[in-house]
């Protein structure tokens, strides 16, 4: 992990940690922006190591940038908490590639790599379509979420990348390749969740389904004892289900249940759910926080894109700076894993905002955290105290070692490279594909080198 994340004073945080290697002539030709201030990620815990940021307005310009730069990393909406998108040389933002094109015959949509789910979803709904899943935040870009297997929730719902039907990628030589699930088989499965290592994704084609309505309600204070014998039943009680806990008192303080409304559905919510009480008012996952940023609750039906995320597009969901960590464990051992983490509750809680427990269906994407394995995701939203959090993470990872936990690619972790690599059966083939398309390691940065190539 980069040493620049987490608890540091403001003066140190604002120092630049990289050098600009792109010459002024190349910058003028390719349109690199020399940023006047040091750029940070969404949470502010990471300062990027270069001030050279290309913002091409077309795929042709992307090809020129890629061909004429020696080292490059694609930058999305800056929601990764680690240095996966960092570069000491150059970054490229695709935010200006914002086209949306629906194919009614194929039931797909092709979007530019700069499109966010918040921009895409209302457009799809207005045309009668929906995506199968959304993350808790709609602010993230489609291409960036896919590259890191960002997920959403639901026992029958694959992560966001499982909706991908085709990809357009600019590889290290500046040439465009097109990959599709139907024609490219294993190469496609290797390339969807590619961690930005295969090339610069310029467009993504997603499978669509007819639009639908969702109603959401929250229950309070569910004893974790109920998970021992009703784990699958509880997490299957809605289209998407999230349990929030602070790890104290052996309970989930809140249970968010999102139900897909079907014709004839009376949309009835029982007053109790495994002895947890139906909330009488709208709640924020963090007790006492204002709720206007949260999506509607109390069983009020609404469009899929206004209920599947926890937070509304026009609001900043965070209460301030934060850090995030997430580990994926086998669904069928989820309760055991929860009990293992709970043993550390008094080490965890002082530095924690909240933990969220969610489920993700198994998929066939080589570098996905849910590859061939239905999963429980144990998510930690930490206070911005990296020094303290960095000491707790190895303890959590040790507790989860028997469960072969896979950390989220875009969040903070300290798992040893050898152990991380052992969790991905197709890693050798994945690296062979990278060597084929990027023989000089143009898209390889310190994060990838340290986690995928160090023994």
QUISULJO-V993403 format. One record per residue. N is the residue number from 1. SS is DSSP state (A for helix, B for strand, O for the rest). OMEGA is omega as a letter, one per 20 degrees, with the letter a starting at -180 (999 if undefined). Layout:
n = {N	N}
ss = {SS	SS}
omega = {OMEGA	OMEGA}
This chain:
n = {1	2	3	4	5	6	7	8	9	10	11	12	13	14	15	16	17	18	19	20	21	22	23	24	25	26	27	28	29	30	31	32	33	34	35	36	37	38	39	40	41	42	43	44	45	46	47	48	49	50	51	52	53	54	55	56	57	58	59	60	61	62	63	64	65	66	67	68	69	70	71	72	73	74	75	76	77	78	79	80	81	82	83	84	85	86	87	88	89	90	91	92	93	94	95	96	97	98	99	100	101	102	103	104	105	106	107	108	109	110	111	112	113	114	115	116	117	118	119	120	121	122	123	124	125	126	127	128	129	130	131	132	133	134	135	136	137	138	139	140	141	142	143	144	145	146	147	148	149	150	151	152	153	154	155	156	157	158	159	160	161	162	163	164	165	166	167	168	169	170	171	172	173	174	175	176	177	178	179	180	181	182	183	184	185	186	187	188	189	190	191	192	193	194	195	196	197	198	199	200	201	202	203	204	205	206	207	208	209	210	211	212	213	214	215	216	217	218	219	220	221	222	223	224	225	226	227	228	229	230	231	232	233	234	235	236	237	238	239	240	241	242	243	244	245	246	247	248	249	250	251	252	253	254	255	256	257	258	259	260	261	262	263	264	265	266	267	268	269	270	271	272	273	274	275	276	277	278	279	280	281	282	283	284	285	286	287	288	289	290	291	292	293	294	295	296	297	298	299	300	301	302	303	304	305	306	307	308	309	310	311	312	313	314	315	316	317	318	319	320	321	322	323	324	325	326	327	328	329	330	331	332	333	334	335	336	337	338	339	340	341	342	343	344	345	346	347	348	349	350	351	352	353	354	355	356	357	358	359	360	361	362	363	364	365	366	367	368	369	370	371	372	373	374	375	376	377	378	379	380	381	382	383	384	385	386	387	388	389	390	391	392	393	394	395	396	397	398	399	400	401	402	403	404	405	406	407	408	409	410	411	412	413	414	415	416	417	418	419	420	421	422	423	424	425	426	427	428	429	430	431	432	433	434	435	436	437	438	439	440	441	442	443	444	445	446	447	448	449	450	451	452	453	454	455}
ss = {O	O	O	O	O	O	O	O	O	A	A	A	A	O	O	O	O	O	O	O	O	O	O	A	A	A	A	A	A	A	O	B	B	B	O	O	O	O	O	B	O	O	O	O	O	O	B	O	O	O	O	B	B	B	O	O	O	O	A	A	A	A	A	A	A	A	A	A	O	O	O	O	B	B	B	O	O	O	O	O	O	O	O	O	O	O	O	O	O	O	B	B	B	O	O	O	O	O	O	B	B	B	B	O	O	O	O	B	B	B	B	B	O	O	O	B	A	A	A	A	A	A	A	A	A	A	O	O	B	B	O	O	O	O	O	O	O	O	O	O	B	A	A	A	A	A	A	O	O	O	O	O	O	B	O	O	O	O	O	A	A	A	A	B	B	B	B	B	B	B	O	O	O	O	O	B	B	B	B	B	A	A	A	A	A	A	A	A	A	A	A	O	O	O	O	O	O	O	O	B	B	B	B	B	B	B	B	O	B	B	O	O	B	B	B	B	B	B	B	B	B	B	B	A	A	A	A	A	A	A	A	A	A	A	A	O	O	O	O	B	B	B	B	B	B	O	O	O	O	O	B	B	B	B	B	B	B	B	B	B	B	O	O	O	O	O	O	O	O	O	O	B	B	O	O	B	B	B	O	O	O	O	O	O	O	O	O	O	O	O	O	O	O	B	O	O	O	O	O	O	O	B	B	A	A	A	O	O	O	O	B	O	O	O	O	O	O	O	O	O	O	B	B	B	B	B	B	B	B	B	A	A	A	A	A	A	A	A	A	A	A	A	O	O	A	A	A	A	A	A	A	B	B	B	B	B	B	B	B	B	O	O	B	O	O	O	O	O	O	O	B	O	O	O	B	B	B	B	B	B	B	B	B	O	O	A	A	A	A	A	A	A	A	A	A	A	A	A	A	A	A	A	A	O	O	B	B	O	O	O	O	O	O	O	O	O	A	A	A	A	A	A	O	O	O	O	A	A	A	A	A	A	A	A	A	A	A	O	O	O	O	O	O	O	O	A	A	A	A	A	A	A	O	O	O}
omega = {r	a	a	a	r	a	r	r	a	a	r	a	a	r	r	a	r	r	r	a	a	a	a	a	r	r	a	a	a	r	r	r	r	a	a	r	a	a	r	r	a	a	a	a	a	r	a	a	r	r	a	a	r	r	a	a	a	r	r	r	r	r	a	r	a	a	a	r	a	a	a	r	r	a	r	a	r	a	r	a	r	a	a	a	a	r	r	a	a	r	r	r	a	a	a	r	a	r	r	a	r	r	a	a	a	a	r	r	r	a	r	a	r	a	r	r	r	r	a	a	r	r	r	a	r	r	r	a	r	r	a	a	r	r	a	r	r	a	a	a	r	a	a	r	a	a	a	r	r	b	a	a	r	a	r	a	r	r	a	a	a	r	a	r	a	a	r	a	r	a	a	r	r	a	a	r	r	a	r	a	a	a	a	r	a	r	r	a	r	a	a	r	a	r	a	a	a	a	r	r	r	r	a	r	a	r	a	r	r	a	a	a	r	r	a	r	a	r	a	r	r	r	r	r	a	a	a	a	a	a	a	a	a	a	r	a	r	r	r	a	r	r	r	r	r	r	r	r	r	a	r	a	r	r	r	a	r	a	r	a	r	r	a	r	r	r	a	r	a	a	r	r	a	r	r	a	r	a	a	r	r	a	r	r	r	a	r	a	r	a	a	r	a	r	a	a	r	r	a	a	r	r	a	a	r	r	a	r	r	a	a	a	a	r	r	a	a	r	a	r	a	r	r	r	r	r	r	r	r	a	a	r	a	a	r	a	r	r	r	r	a	r	a	a	a	r	a	a	a	a	a	r	a	r	r	r	a	r	r	r	r	r	a	a	a	a	r	r	r	a	r	a	r	a	r	r	r	a	r	r	a	r	a	a	a	a	a	a	a	r	a	a	r	r	r	a	r	r	a	a	r	a	a	a	r	r	r	a	a	a	a	r	r	a	r	a	a	r	r	a	a	a	a	a	a	a	a	r	r	a	r	r	r	r	r	a	a	a	a	r	r	a	a	r	a	r	a	a	a	a	a	a	r	a	999}
